Amino acid sequence: MATDCEAWLNSNPVEADDLSDSFQSDDEDNGKSLNKNINEINGNWMSSSCSSIQEARLKAKAKRRLRKNSSRDSGRGDSLSDNGDVIRWTATVPNSPKSKLLDRRSRPGKGRGLPKKGGAGGKGVWGKSGEVYEPEEVDEKDPNYDEAQVNCVYETVVPPLDERDFERTVVPIVQEYFEHGDTNEVLEMLAELNLGSMRSDVPSLAVSLALEAKASHRELTSRLLARLCGSVLLPNDLEKSFDRLLRELPDLVLDTPDAPQLVGQFIARAVGDQILSQSFVESYKGRVDCEYTRAALDRAAVLLKMSMGGLRLDNKWGAGGGQRPVTQLIKEMNLLLKEFVLSGDVKEAERCLKDLEVPHFHHEFVYEAIIMVLESKGEKTSKMILQLLKSLSESSIITVDQMRRGYERVYLDIAEINIDVPRAYFILEQFVDCSFSVGVVDIKLRDLCPSRGRKRFISEGDGGVIKLES
């Protein structure tokens, strides 16, 4: 039988590639076809002694599969030995341009750092940088074509403010300005609004709010009117606004009794700032029936005459505490204390201290008051200053921190003060004890009072008595 198989193979040579076509890739199909091909080759039946031929076919097929897998794997090739064992090659494929082009592996995660398709890829993108789009052609036959929309230009339109929204919008702007004092910010905010016919109501609204505020707020209002004139307001708008204020004085007096005098000062200040014509006051002569309006115009006329004599109206209301120089504040506090020692009016002194609007600087007032006590020669000044400090402490006009800081400043400077006032230590100790007894200072602050305590020898004029100097 073996000789018959050899004779058949010699007469019918079969290539390994041709035999592999009869096998299928799937394992089950390979098994079925294997059983079939063991017994039949090209329609000829074979005996079991030809199994060695079948093994040669399977080895040839395995070699072809390994050659296909090795083309996908760079740097490693596997093959079969004559015995059927798999041989793994560790030698790498030489780097060549062609091998790099055939490399199907993905790039590293970082990539080249370039946008996809130069920035023109993807949905909803703007396209490549620098690309200019040509105007789209319009089809006039399109049923949706509208000739009026071809050259239409769109812009933001702000509706004008009505009377109901005017106060609700402008009042917070003015009140915030009283806190920061930045006229440029108010100018920008008003420029964004479409005031329309309500433009002339801005000055009257600002002045009405300033009448109920402090003197520093009135000064800020005068500066604001000067800044808005020419950019947001016109001179005609200011005349309309002050004319309205003069007509509303009977109502303003109910909330602010001195409204006529204050409005007159606003008018004089506006004329001095050259944002209101001087003929405005003269145009009312002989045409005024209201006593409040007449009082306001008389006040403005008096101030204008005084300005011709050298009175400055550019700072008629004064500046707020935070805007004044320190030297000026100290000078005003000294004048306030001297006036109090002469008059003895505690309420007036409290009002004047409030008008300074410097609650953060009240420790200077306490310091100057104690220095005045140390430099005084009698007990009257000491008692009056102690009464004033007690009243200011009880009314909380001067806080505990400011009072304590004022006393501590005197403690630190007492050595220098003693050079000019030899009995400064003794007077200070007595004044601090009195302050503790009336509740102006606490026991801790009293114990911090410095004491010099030494004996002074008998000198001429002492009458032979040894004195203690504290």
C-alpha positions as CSV (number, residue, x, y, z in Angstrom):
1,M,0.0,0.0,0.0
2,A,2.9,2.4,0.7
3,T,4.3,1.8,-2.7
4,D,1.0,2.6,-4.3
5,C,0.8,6.0,-2.4
6,E,4.2,6.9,-3.4
7,A,3.5,6.0,-7.0
8,W,0.3,8.1,-6.9
9,L,2.1,11.1,-5.4
10,N,4.8,10.9,-8.1
11,S,2.2,10.9,-10.8
12,N,0.1,13.6,-9.1
13,P,2.3,16.2,-7.4
14,V,0.4,18.5,-5.0
15,E,1.6,21.9,-3.9
16,A,1.3,22.9,-0.2
17,D,-0.5,26.1,-1.2
18,D,-3.0,24.2,-3.2
19,L,-3.7,21.9,-0.3
20,S,-4.3,24.8,2.0
21,D,-7.2,26.1,0.0
22,S,-9.2,23.0,1.0
23,F,-9.0,24.1,4.7
24,Q,-11.2,26.6,6.3
25,S,-10.2,29.3,8.8
26,D,-12.7,28.3,11.4
27,D,-11.5,25.6,13.9
28,E,-14.7,23.5,13.5
29,D,-14.5,23.6,9.7
30,N,-10.8,22.8,9.9
31,G,-11.6,19.7,12.0
32,K,-14.3,18.5,9.5
33,S,-12.2,19.1,6.5
34,L,-9.3,17.4,8.2
35,N,-11.2,14.2,8.7
36,K,-12.4,14.4,5.1
37,N,-9.0,15.1,3.6
38,I,-7.4,12.3,5.5
39,N,-9.4,9.8,3.5
40,E,-9.8,11.8,0.2
41,I,-7.5,13.9,-1.8
42,N,-8.7,15.3,-5.2
43,G,-11.4,12.6,-5.2
44,N,-8.9,9.7,-4.6
45,W,-9.1,7.6,-1.5
46,M,-6.1,7.1,0.6
47,S,-5.1,4.7,3.4
48,S,-4.2,5.7,7.0
49,S,-0.5,5.1,6.2
50,C,-0.5,8.5,4.4
51,S,-0.9,10.5,7.7
52,S,2.7,11.8,7.4
53,I,1.6,13.6,4.2
54,Q,-1.3,15.2,6.1
55,E,1.1,16.5,8.8
56,A,3.3,18.1,6.2
57,R,0.3,20.0,4.9
58,L,-0.6,21.3,8.4
59,K,2.9,22.5,9.0
60,A,2.9,24.3,5.7
61,K,-0.4,26.0,6.6
62,A,1.0,27.0,10.0
63,K,4.1,28.6,8.4
64,R,1.9,30.7,6.2
65,R,-0.2,32.0,9.1
66,L,3.0,32.9,11.0
67,R,4.3,34.9,8.0
68,K,1.1,36.9,7.9
69,N,1.2,37.7,11.6
70,S,4.9,38.7,11.5
71,S,4.1,41.4,8.9
72,R,1.8,43.0,11.5
73,D,4.2,42.8,14.3
74,S,7.2,45.2,13.9
75,G,10.5,44.0,15.3
76,R,9.6,40.4,15.8
77,G,9.2,37.4,13.5
78,D,8.1,33.9,14.5
79,S,8.5,30.8,12.5
80,L,8.4,27.0,12.8
81,S,11.3,24.6,13.0
82,D,11.4,21.4,11.1
83,N,10.0,19.7,14.2
84,G,7.0,22.0,14.3
85,D,8.2,24.1,17.3
86,V,7.7,27.9,17.2
87,I,10.9,29.9,16.9
88,R,10.7,33.5,18.2
89,W,13.2,36.0,16.7
90,T,14.3,38.9,18.9
91,A,16.1,40.8,16.2
92,T,14.3,44.1,15.3
93,V,13.4,45.1,11.8
94,P,15.9,47.8,10.6
95,N,14.4,51.3,10.7
96,S,13.7,52.6,7.3
97,P,11.4,55.2,5.8
98,K,9.3,52.5,4.3
99,S,9.0,50.6,7.6
100,K,7.8,53.8,9.3
101,L,5.1,54.4,6.7
102,L,3.9,50.8,7.1
103,D,3.8,51.2,10.9
104,R,0.1,51.0,11.9
105,R,0.6,51.7,15.5
106,S,-1.1,54.8,17.0
107,R,1.0,57.9,17.8
108,P,1.7,58.7,21.5
109,G,-1.1,60.3,23.5
110,K,0.4,63.9,23.3
111,G,0.4,63.9,19.5
112,R,2.0,66.7,17.5
113,G,0.1,69.5,19.3
114,L,-1.5,70.7,16.1
115,P,-5.3,71.3,15.7
116,K,-7.2,68.8,13.7
117,K,-7.3,69.7,10.0
118,G,-5.6,73.0,10.8
119,G,-8.6,74.2,12.8
120,A,-11.1,73.6,10.1
121,G,-12.3,70.1,11.2
122,G,-15.2,69.2,13.3
123,K,-18.7,70.4,13.7
124,G,-19.5,74.0,14.7
125,V,-15.9,75.4,14.3
126,W,-14.9,78.7,12.8
127,G,-12.5,77.3,10.2
128,K,-8.8,77.9,9.6
129,S,-7.2,81.0,11.1
130,G,-6.9,83.8,8.6
131,E,-9.5,82.4,6.3
132,V,-11.7,85.1,4.8
133,Y,-15.2,84.3,3.8
134,E,-16.6,85.9,0.7
135,P,-20.1,87.4,1.0
136,E,-22.8,85.0,0.3
137,E,-24.8,85.4,-2.9
138,V,-28.4,86.2,-2.4
139,D,-31.0,84.7,-4.6
140,E,-33.6,87.3,-5.4
141,K,-36.0,84.7,-6.6
142,D,-36.1,83.1,-3.1
143,P,-39.6,83.5,-1.7
144,N,-38.0,84.4,1.7
145,Y,-35.9,87.2,0.1
146,D,-36.4,90.6,1.7
147,E,-34.7,93.5,0.0
148,A,-35.0,95.7,3.2
149,Q,-32.8,93.2,5.1
150,V,-30.0,93.0,2.7
151,N,-28.1,96.2,3.8
152,C,-29.7,96.3,7.3
153,V,-27.4,97.4,10.2
154,Y,-28.3,96.2,13.7
155,E,-27.5,98.2,16.8
156,T,-28.5,98.1,20.5
157,V,-31.3,100.5,21.4
158,V,-31.9,101.4,25.0
159,P,-35.5,102.5,25.7
160,P,-35.9,105.9,27.4
161,L,-36.6,106.0,31.1
162,D,-40.1,106.9,32.3
163,E,-40.9,108.6,35.6
164,R,-41.6,105.4,37.4
165,D,-38.2,103.8,36.5
166,F,-36.2,107.1,36.8
167,E,-36.0,107.3,40.6
168,R,-35.6,103.5,41.0
169,T,-32.5,103.6,38.7
170,V,-30.9,107.0,39.5
171,V,-31.4,107.1,43.3
172,P,-29.1,104.1,44.0
173,I,-26.4,105.6,41.7
174,V,-26.4,108.9,43.7
175,Q,-26.5,107.2,47.1
176,E,-23.6,104.9,46.1
177,Y,-21.7,108.0,44.9
178,F,-22.0,109.5,48.4
179,E,-19.9,106.5,49.6
180,H,-17.1,106.3,47.0
181,G,-17.1,109.9,45.6
182,D,-16.0,108.9,42.1
183,T,-17.6,111.3,39.6
184,N,-16.3,109.3,36.6
185,E,-18.1,106.2,37.6
186,V,-21.4,108.1,37.9
187,L,-20.7,109.7,34.5
188,E,-20.2,106.3,32.9
189,M,-23.4,104.8,34.5
190,L,-25.6,107.7,33.5
191,A,-24.1,107.7,29.9
192,E,-25.4,104.1,29.6
193,L,-28.9,105.2,30.3
194,N,-31.3,106.8,27.9
195,L,-32.5,109.6,30.1
196,G,-34.4,111.4,27.3
197,S,-36.7,114.1,28.7
198,M,-35.8,113.1,32.3
199,R,-32.2,114.5,31.9
200,S,-33.1,117.7,33.6
201,D,-34.4,115.8,36.7
202,V,-30.9,114.4,37.6
203,P,-29.6,117.6,39.3
204,S,-32.9,118.2,41.2
205,L,-32.9,114.6,42.4
206,A,-29.2,114.8,43.5
207,V,-29.8,118.1,45.4
208,S,-32.9,116.7,47.1
209,L,-31.0,113.7,48.4
210,A,-28.1,116.0,49.5
211,L,-30.4,118.2,51.5
212,E,-31.1,115.3,53.9
213,A,-27.5,114.2,54.0
214,K,-24.3,115.6,55.5
215,A,-22.3,118.7,54.5
216,S,-19.7,116.5,52.9
217,H,-22.4,114.9,50.7
218,R,-23.5,118.4,49.6
219,E,-19.9,119.2,48.6
220,L,-19.8,115.9,46.6
221,T,-23.1,116.9,44.9
222,S,-21.8,120.2,43.8
223,R,-18.7,118.5,42.3
224,L,-20.9,116.0,40.6
225,L,-23.0,118.7,38.9
226,A,-19.9,120.5,37.7
227,R,-18.6,117.2,36.3
228,L,-21.8,116.2,34.5
229,C,-22.4,119.6,32.9
230,G,-21.2,119.5,29.3
231,S,-21.2,115.7,29.0
232,V,-24.5,114.4,30.3
233,L,-26.2,117.7,31.2
234,L,-26.6,121.0,29.3
235,P,-26.8,124.5,30.9
236,N,-30.4,124.6,30.0
237,D,-31.0,121.4,32.0
238,L,-29.5,122.9,35.1
239,E,-31.7,126.0,34.9
240,K,-34.8,123.8,34.6
241,S,-33.6,121.7,37.5
242,F,-33.0,124.6,39.9
243,D,-36.3,126.2,38.8
244,R,-38.1,123.1,39.8
245,L,-36.3,123.0,43.2
246,L,-37.4,126.6,43.9
247,R,-41.0,125.7,43.1
248,E,-40.8,122.6,45.4
249,L,-39.3,124.4,48.4
250,P,-42.6,124.4,50.4
251,D,-42.5,120.6,50.3
252,L,-38.8,120.3,51.0
253,V,-39.1,122.5,54.1
254,L,-41.3,119.9,55.7
255,D,-38.3,117.4,55.8
256,T,-35.4,119.9,55.9
257,P,-36.3,123.2,57.7
258,D,-33.2,125.0,56.3
259,A,-33.8,123.9,52.7
260,P,-34.2,127.6,51.4
261,Q,-30.7,128.5,52.6
262,L,-29.2,125.3,51.4
263,V,-30.8,125.6,47.9
264,G,-29.5,129.2,47.8
265,Q,-26.0,127.9,48.5
266,F,-26.3,125.3,45.7
267,I,-27.3,128.0,43.3
268,A,-24.4,130.3,44.3
269,R,-22.0,127.3,44.1
270,A,-23.2,126.5,40.6
271,V,-22.7,130.1,39.5
272,G,-19.2,130.1,41.0
273,D,-18.4,126.8,39.1
274,Q,-19.6,128.5,35.9
275,I,-22.2,125.9,35.1
276,L,-25.1,128.3,35.8
277,S,-25.4,131.8,34.4
278,Q,-25.4,134.7,36.8
279,S,-28.5,136.1,35.2
280,F,-30.5,133.1,36.6
281,V,-30.8,134.8,40.0
282,E,-31.5,138.3,38.5
283,S,-34.3,136.9,36.3
284,Y,-36.5,136.2,39.4
285,K,-36.5,139.8,40.7
286,G,-40.0,141.1,41.1
287,R,-41.6,137.7,40.1
288,V,-41.4,135.7,43.3
289,D,-44.4,135.4,45.7
290,C,-43.3,132.4,47.8
291,E,-41.3,133.4,50.9
292,Y,-39.1,130.2,50.7
293,T,-38.2,130.9,47.2
294,R,-37.4,134.5,48.0
295,A,-35.2,133.4,51.0
296,A,-33.2,131.0,48.7
297,L,-32.6,133.7,46.1
298,D,-31.6,136.2,48.7
299,R,-29.1,133.7,50.1
300,A,-27.6,133.1,46.7
301,A,-27.4,136.8,45.9
302,V,-25.6,137.5,49.2
303,L,-23.0,134.7,48.6
304,L,-22.4,136.0,45.1
305,K,-21.7,139.5,46.4
306,M,-19.4,138.1,49.0
307,S,-17.5,136.2,46.3
308,M,-16.8,139.4,44.5
309,G,-15.2,140.6,47.7
310,G,-12.8,137.6,47.8
311,L,-14.9,134.8,49.3
312,R,-14.2,131.5,47.7
313,L,-17.2,129.4,46.7
314,D,-15.4,126.4,45.3
315,N,-15.4,124.7,48.7
316,K,-18.5,126.3,50.2
317,W,-19.7,123.1,51.9
318,G,-16.3,122.0,53.2
319,A,-14.7,118.6,52.7
320,G,-15.5,115.3,54.4
321,G,-13.3,114.0,57.2
322,G,-11.6,111.5,55.0
323,Q,-10.7,114.1,52.4
324,R,-9.3,116.8,54.8
325,P,-5.6,117.0,55.7
326,V,-4.7,115.9,59.2
327,T,-3.2,119.3,60.1
328,Q,-6.6,120.9,59.3
329,L,-8.5,118.4,61.4
330,I,-6.2,119.0,64.4
331,K,-6.6,122.7,64.1
332,E,-10.4,122.5,64.0
333,M,-10.4,120.2,67.0
334,N,-8.3,122.7,69.0
335,L,-10.7,125.5,68.0
336,L,-13.6,123.3,69.1
337,L,-12.1,122.7,72.5
338,K,-11.2,126.4,73.0
339,E,-14.8,127.4,72.1
340,F,-16.2,124.8,74.5
341,V,-14.0,126.0,77.4
342,L,-15.4,129.6,76.8
343,S,-19.0,128.6,76.3
344,G,-19.4,125.4,78.3
345,D,-22.1,124.1,75.8
346,V,-21.7,120.4,75.7
347,K,-24.4,119.8,73.0
348,E,-22.8,122.3,70.7
349,A,-19.5,120.6,71.1
350,E,-21.0,117.2,70.3
351,R,-22.7,118.6,67.2
352,C,-19.5,120.2,66.0
353,L,-17.6,117.0,66.5
354,K,-20.2,115.0,64.5
355,D,-20.0,117.6,61.7
356,L,-16.3,116.8,61.3
357,E,-17.3,113.3,60.2
358,V,-14.1,111.6,61.4
359,P,-15.1,108.9,63.8
360,H,-11.8,107.1,63.1
361,F,-9.9,110.2,64.2
362,H,-11.6,110.9,67.5
363,H,-8.6,109.6,69.4
364,E,-6.9,112.9,68.4
365,F,-9.7,114.8,70.0
366,V,-9.2,112.9,73.3
367,Y,-5.4,113.5,73.0
368,E,-5.8,117.3,72.4
369,A,-8.3,117.5,75.3
370,I,-5.9,115.9,77.8
371,I,-3.0,118.0,76.6
372,M,-5.2,121.1,77.2
373,V,-5.8,119.9,80.8
374,L,-2.1,119.4,81.4
375,E,-1.2,122.9,80.1
376,S,-4.0,124.6,82.0
377,K,-3.3,126.4,85.3
378,G,-6.7,126.0,87.1
379,E,-9.0,123.2,87.9
380,K,-11.9,124.7,85.9
381,T,-10.6,123.5,82.6
382,S,-9.9,120.0,84.0
383,K,-13.5,119.7,85.3
384,M,-15.1,121.0,82.0
385,I,-13.0,118.6,79.8
386,L,-13.8,115.7,82.1
387,Q,-17.5,116.6,81.8
388,L,-17.2,116.7,78.0
389,L,-15.4,113.4,77.7
390,K,-18.0,111.8,80.0
391,S,-20.9,113.0,77.9
392,L,-19.2,111.9,74.6
393,S,-18.5,108.5,76.1
394,E,-22.1,108.0,77.4
395,S,-23.6,109.0,74.0
396,S,-21.1,106.7,72.2
397,I,-20.0,109.5,69.9
398,I,-16.4,108.6,71.0
399,T,-16.1,104.8,71.2
400,V,-14.2,102.9,73.9
401,D,-11.4,102.1,71.5
402,Q,-10.9,105.7,70.4
403,M,-11.0,106.8,74.1
404,R,-8.5,104.2,75.1
405,R,-6.2,105.1,72.2
406,G,-6.3,108.8,73.1
407,Y,-5.2,108.1,76.7
408,E,-2.5,105.7,75.6
409,R,-1.0,108.3,73.3
410,V,-0.7,110.7,76.2
411,Y,1.0,108.0,78.3
412,L,3.6,107.5,75.5
413,D,4.3,111.2,75.1
414,I,4.2,112.2,78.8
415,A,8.1,112.2,79.0
416,E,8.3,114.9,76.3
417,I,5.3,116.8,77.6
418,N,7.0,116.9,81.0
419,I,9.8,119.0,79.5
420,D,7.4,121.9,78.9
421,V,5.0,121.1,81.7
422,P,7.1,120.2,84.9
423,R,4.0,119.0,86.8
424,A,2.6,116.9,83.9
425,Y,3.0,113.5,85.7
426,F,1.2,114.7,88.8
427,I,-1.7,116.4,86.8
428,L,-2.1,113.4,84.5
429,E,-2.4,111.0,87.4
430,Q,-5.0,113.1,89.1
431,F,-7.0,113.5,85.8
432,V,-6.9,109.7,85.1
433,D,-8.1,108.9,88.7
434,C,-11.0,111.3,88.1
435,S,-11.7,109.8,84.7
436,F,-11.9,106.4,86.4
437,S,-14.3,107.6,89.1
438,V,-16.8,108.9,86.5
439,G,-16.5,105.8,84.3
440,V,-14.6,107.3,81.3
441,V,-11.8,104.7,81.6
442,D,-11.5,101.3,83.1
443,I,-9.2,100.1,85.9
444,K,-6.7,98.5,83.4
445,L,-6.3,101.8,81.6
446,R,-5.9,103.6,84.9
447,D,-3.2,101.3,86.1
448,L,-1.2,101.9,82.9
449,C,-0.8,105.6,83.8
450,P,2.9,106.3,84.2
451,S,4.1,107.7,87.5
452,R,7.5,109.3,88.2
453,G,7.3,109.2,92.1
454,R,10.5,110.7,93.5
455,K,11.3,113.1,96.4
456,R,12.4,116.6,95.5
457,F,14.7,118.4,97.9
458,I,13.8,121.7,99.7
459,S,14.4,124.6,97.4
460,E,14.1,128.3,97.9
461,G,10.4,129.4,98.2
462,D,9.1,126.0,99.3
463,G,8.7,127.1,102.9
464,G,10.8,124.2,104.3
465,V,8.2,121.6,103.2
466,I,9.4,118.5,101.3
467,K,7.2,118.0,98.3
468,L,6.5,114.8,96.5
469,E,6.5,115.0,92.7
470,S,4.7,112.2,90.9
